[in-house]
Amino acid sequence: MEAVKIVSTGIYYALALAAAGAIVTWLAGPWFAVPLWLLALFCLYFFRDPERAIPSGPVAVSPADGKVIAIKPEGAGITRLTVFLNVFDVHVNRSPIAGRIEKVEYKTGKFLVASKEACSADNEQNVVTVSGDGVTVVFKQIAGLIARRIVFTKKIGDTVATGERIGLIKFGSRTDVLFGPEWEIVARVGQRVAAGSSVIATRKDRRGA
């Protein structure tokens, strides 16, 4: 069984809701506090952060839990893979490859439903570039209709391992990963993936390694 911890933010939210529930119980009775208790429990569930087995080798892993909803060419040999996260998925994000964080660019924007194609360009997002072992991968943390808070815990110049935690997106969202021609996409549209442990692409020049 996976070992699971809770992101500290979720604990703070749950404690605040539990405290509010206690006040409502004192003022109006326990039945009126039930929604607050349920929200407190949901926050603990939502902000869970399970340990993952990280695969080795020349691979890229999913940066998020969720469902692959698109694999599309972006021009100039770039392929975009999109993972959609619903409110029941783990929302901790992980680096798809090992390397150095070369660039971080936060873009303000809209808060469209995260499953819409326009989200990749129009929604508020954090765009991260990681380079390592002769390749560069760009991935985006994208806010959705409900998810309006993107957290990124690294900075430019940091070195990350494959599958290392790099932040989270609060409540339903999406991530895009942009791969160059040196990568072969092995994930498929409709596939469920897990952050850090599901292989979504492999290096073409390292086959058999």
Secondary structure, 3 states (H helix, E strand, C coil): CCCEEECHHHHHHHHHHHHHHHHHHHHHCHHHHHHHHHHHHHHHHHCEEECCCCCCCCEEECCCCEEEEEEEEEECCEEEEEEEECCCCCCEEECCCCEEEEEEEEECCECCCCCCCCHHHHECEEEEEEEECCEEEEEEEEECCCCCCEEECCCCCCEECCCCEEEEECCCEEEEEEECCCEEECCCCCCEECCCCCEEEEEHHHCCC
